[in-house]
Amino acid sequence: MYTYLVVLLVSLAVPVARSFEKKHIHFAGYFPFLFPAMFITAGVFVPWDVLFTHWGVWGFNSEYLVGLFLFGLPVEEWLFFLVIPYVCLFSYEVLNYFIKKDLLGKFSSGITWFLIVFHSALLIIYPDQMYTTWVAIFNIVLLALVGIARKPSWMGRFYLMYAVIVVPFLLVNGVLTGSFLESVVVWYNPEEIMNIRILTIPIEDLFYALGMLLMNTALYEFFRKKAGKSPWSEARRDDAA
C-alpha cells in the first residue's frame, strides 16, 4: 500500500488542477515566487527531519511507503515539504481573492504575541521533550522576526489561512498517524512529545505546521514584493473604503 504517496497526491490534485485557470486566481502566475519559497523552507525543514529520524524522535512504517529513501527519509517525506506548502499557499491565494477584507489584520499583533508567550510556556513546562522544545524555539524566533520585527501587512491573512487549513491538515495528518488505518504511517517517540493528541495526532504537529507555513508565506511574500507584485497596498485602500 502506497498510502503516504496517495495522501499527498489526493491533497495536491485540486490545487494543481485549478492553478492554471486564467479566469480568476491563475496561481501558476505566482510560481516564480512560490517555488523559491518552498525550496528554501525545505532546505531548513528537511535537515531537521533527517536529524529527528536519525535520533528516533519519529519514524516511518515501510508498509505504507514506496520504498525509496534519501538520507534516511522516504521519498514521500521529501514530497511533503513541497506538496503541503503548495496546497496551503494556493488556499492562501484563494482566500485572498474571495475575501477582500483583512478579517484578522487588526488582531494579528495580539495573535503573534499570544503565540510567542504560549511557545515560551511550552519551553518551561516541557524542557525534556525534544520535538516540543525544538518547534517552540523555532516558532518563537520566526514569529519574533516576522510578526514583531517586520509587522507585515499580510500577517492577518496568514493567520486566516492557517485557521482554515487546520481541519484538512488534521484529516491528512490523521491518516498518517493512524486515525483511519490499522497501523501508523508516521510514528512518534512518546518520550519526545507532550503526548497531547488530537485523535492520533501529536499537538506539536500543529505548531510544526505553523512554523513551516509561516516561513513559506514570508518568503513567498518577500519574493513577490521584490518583483513588485505585492497587492497589499491596494488591499489596505480597499479595506479603508
N, C-alpha and C positions, 0 to 999 in steps of 0.2 A: 504494500500500500504506500503510495507516494503522497501521504496526507498533507505534509508540510507544504510541498510544492503546489498541490491542488488548492490549498487555502490561499496561498499567495496569488495564484492565477485568477481565482474567483474574485478576490479583492480588487485585482487590477483591471478586470475585464471592462466594467462600465466606464471608469475614468479614461482608459485608453480609447475606447470606442467613441467617447464624446469629446476627446481632446482636439479633434481635427475639424469639428464643426465651426464654420466661419460666421454663422448667423448670430451667435451670442458671445460666448467667452473666448473661443478659439485658444484653448490652453496651450496648444502646440506653439503658438507665438511667443510663449514665455519660456520655452525650452532653453534659450541661451542664459537665462538666469537660474532656472531650475536645476539643471544638471551640474553646474559647478557647485551649487549649494549642497546638493546631495552627496557628491563625491568628497567634498571637503569634510562634511559631517561624518560620512562613513570612515574617513581617514582618522577620526577621533574614536568613534564607537567600535570599529572592528578590532583594533588592538585591545581595547577594553574587553571585548567579547572573547578574544583569544586568551587573554590572561585569566579571565574568570573561568573559562572552560578548562584551562590547564590546571588551575588551582582547585577545581572541583566545586566551585560556587554554583554552577549549573552545568547541565549536560544534555545530551540528545539521545533519543531512542532510535536506534538504527532501523527498527521495524517499520518506521514511518518515513524513511528518507530514501532518496535515490541512490545513495551510497558514495557520492563524490565528496571528498574533503580537501580543504586547502588550509594549511596552518592549523589543523585540528578542528576547523569549523566546517560543517556540511555546507554544500553549495546553496542550499535553501536559506541558511542564515546570512550568507553574503547578500542574497537577493532581498532579504528582509529590509536591509538598510537602504534599498532603492525603492522597493515596492511601497512600503508604508509611507515614507515621505512623499512619494509621488501622489498616492491616493489622498493624503491629508492636505497637501498644498493645492491639489485640484479642488478639494472640498472648500478650502480657504477662498479660492477664487470664485467658486460658485456662490458661496455666502456673500462675498463682497459684491458680486454682480446683482444678486436679488435683494439683498438687504443694504440699502444705501446708507441708512443711518448707523452711526457707530454706537451700538447699544451699550457697550461696556466701556467706552472710552473714558468717561468721567470717573469710572471706578477702577481703572487699570492700575494706577499707582497704589491704591489701597490693596488690591489683589496681590500685586507684586510684593509689597511689604508683608502681607499675611503669609505668603508662601515662603519668604525668607525666614521669618520667625518660626514658622512651622517646621521647616527643614532643620533649622538650628536646634529646635527642641528634640528632633529625632537624633541628632548627634549626641545630645546629652543623655537621652533615655536609652539609646541602643548603640553604645560605643563599640561593642564587640562584634556586631553583625556587619560583615564586610560589604554586602550588597547595599544595605541600608546606609552605611556610612559613606561609601563612595558616591552613591547617587545624590545624597544630601549635600555633600561638599560641592559636587559638580553643579547642582542646581542653584545653590546659594551664590556661587561665583558668577554663573551665567545670568541669573536674574539681576544681580547687582550691576554687572557690566552693561546689560542690555536694558533692563527695565528701569533702573535707577539712574545710572550714569548718563545714558543716552536719551531716555524717555521718548522712544519713537511714537509717532502718531498712529501707528498700526497696532499697538500693543493690545488695545481693547478688542480689536478684530481677531488677533491671535487667540485671546482667551475665549472668544465666542467659538472659533473653530475647534479649539481643544474641547470645550464643553459639548459640542455637537458630536464629535467623533468618539467620545468616551464609550458610548453604547456599542457601536460597531467594533471598536477596539476590544472591548470586553468579550464580544462574541468570538472574534478571531482568536484572541488570547485564550479564551475558554476552551476552544478546540485544541490548541497547542498544549495546554496544561492539563487536559484530561477531563474537562467538564462533560464532554459529549462522546467520549471514547472509552474503550475498555482499559486503556493504558494512556500514559502521557507521551507527548512528542518531546516536550522540553521539561526536564526535572530540575528541582532546586534543592540545594543543601539546606535542611531546616535550621542548621546552626548559624547560617549566614544571612538569615532573613528574620523579620519580626514575627513571622508565622501568623500574620493577619491576612486573611484571604477573602476575596470576593469570588464566590463559587470555589474554583480551584486556583485562582489567580493570585499570586503574591501581590500585596498592595504596592510594593516597591515598583512593580511594572508600570503602574500609572505615573509614578514620579519619573521613572526612566523615560517613558514616552514624552512627558512634559519637557524634559531637557533636550531630548533628541529633536523634537518638533520645533522647539524654540530656536535651537541652533540652526536648523534648516530654514526656518522662516526668516530669521535675522540675516542670514547670508543671502537668501533669495531676494529680500527687500534691499539689501546693500547693493547687489549686482544690478537690480532694476533701477535703483536711484542713480547709480553710477552711469547707467546708459541713458539717463534722462527719461525713464519710462514710469516714474512713480506717480500714482494718481492721487496721492493723499492730500495735496494742497487743494485740489478741486473738490475732494470729498469733504474737507473741512468747510469749504464755502457752501456746499450743498446742505450740510448739517446746520450751519448757522442760519441759512434761509428757512 
